[in-house]
Amino acid sequence: MKLLQATSLTKKFKNKTAVNGINLTINKGDFVAFLGPNGAGKSTTINMLTGIIQPTSGMIDFYGKSTTNRDYRNKIGVVFQSSVLDNNLSVKDNIMTRAKMYHKPTQIQLLINKFDLESIWKQKYGSLSGGQRRRVDIARALVNSPELLFLDEPSTGLDVRTRTAIWTVLNQLRRDTGLTIVLTTHYLEETQTADYVYIIDQGKIIAENTVNKLQKQYTQNILTLYYPNGESKKLSVNDKDHAIEILSKNSQAISDFEYRPGTMNDVFMNLTGKEIH
Amino acid sequence: MSGLICRNLKMYFNDRSGVFFSLMGAMISFILYLAFLSQNMITSWARVPDTKLLLDPWLIGGTLTITAITTTLSSLSLMVQDRENNVLEDIDLTDISYVGIQFAYIVTSMFVGVIMQLIMYLIMGTFFMIVDNSMFNLMIFPQMFGLSVLSSFTWTIFNLLLLSFVKKVDTLGKIGTIIGTASGFFAGVYIPIGTLPTTMQNLMKVTPAPYNSAMYRDVLMNVQLNKSFSKLPTVELSKFKKVMGISVDWNRALTFQQDMLIFISFAALISLCVFLISRISRRLILSKV
């Protein structure tokens, strides 16, 4: 079911067009990823979708409401790229004062348990590690039990373990509550579990589809052959049968081989001619 | 809105160094007075009996004006910091309306101003009671409380107008320093208003500061003035009041009620300016979004 739709979304800053005529649809319960390099227009898009900035032109529709509508604001949660909580206050004060800013009742205890905040509840936010802060940031974004959660590059600078832990909780929330998640990222592995991916570059959507379809459409499987003299050769192959055929022919000549399907990085490279990082 | 007020209050009072520095202007005037100002003034008013008992509440009156100016500025600075750090974008997502957000910062600032003025009053009052055997008159507490609310309101609005034009946290520190230093002069604490050249006096009179000090001093010094000047000619009392800024001189000495009327008129005028600016550009006052 369609939850949010944006049509011809454009944002111009003075003489620079940050986002240029983007169309997108976000379905209820989906995990949608915006993938693109820094400066591609991902954050600008998110800021327009959350109503923080107004588009120069274009429409955003959420159950027939506009983004400036307070009911809309009430149904979304946002994890900002840089932290917006107060370093001087404890985790408890940060979360509880934000909770008081909403009229509807909140389920703080649930968030404490889910994000494992009990042990850091009375610590100052400023004294927490990057991973702990991110957990608190996400808990804050979920204080009003939103239907739609926006995460703007949430895992930048976090280690793999913390990233995995955060995604475990978010995936669990999606299962339990049907939460819809919109993520911007330049970590390719984070998009692998997305239901739908928009690839953005220079303010435009250059490709969109499910991960599988994007990989099928824009990449080929890569077979790398390693020779005893240390040389190697990369070959694009259509399927496993083609790979087996090549390997059989070269079995005497090669010392080793590697076979991997195309990744989102290959998709991105093939689309833009550059790597994402 | 109570959530935001609660958060803003915690932000102010949790920051110990911030609280300390917001009282810097007030403390400077207090220390300068103890170090040498009081002695100078006692010498100049030697013919008045119990000069010390007159000058202690005189200093308190001026220092409370400085406190009102600097602490409300410090509290309101949070608004600029929140704007620069994108905290307002997050708060704007909550159920508090745009007007509510503005109001919360104003209420917080007023609350901080009142609390800090009362704390300073208690500290200085107790200090002078111990050191100089000055009277700590609890009967005037309701008037003092009323004045602290009025000063807090006026200076909050004044600082709101001032900070409307400040976009960067970096500028805040500079403004804080300027206001902290200037407030002591404008409140007539470092140098009594009557001893300054006329131009300087006129400049001071176009700000609310000397009226604020005058009102405080009127309330605080009333009993002691009657005692000290009981055996002196009335002209001496009115000269003392004019020179020391206990009543502001507008060709004739203003009464307490007139001081208050002018002070409230300032508040009304500044409120109107703030309102007009907020109508012209919402961005100027609060939000950069």
Interface residues (C-beta under 8 A of the other chain):
Chain A: T50 I52 I53 R70 R73 N74 I76 G77 V78 F80 S82 V84 D86 N88 L89 D93 T97 R98 A99 K100 M101 Y102 H103 R140 N144
Chain B: M1 S2 G3 L4 C6 R7 K10 M11 N14 D15 N85 N86 V87 E89 D90 I91 D92 L93 T94 D95 I96 S97 V289
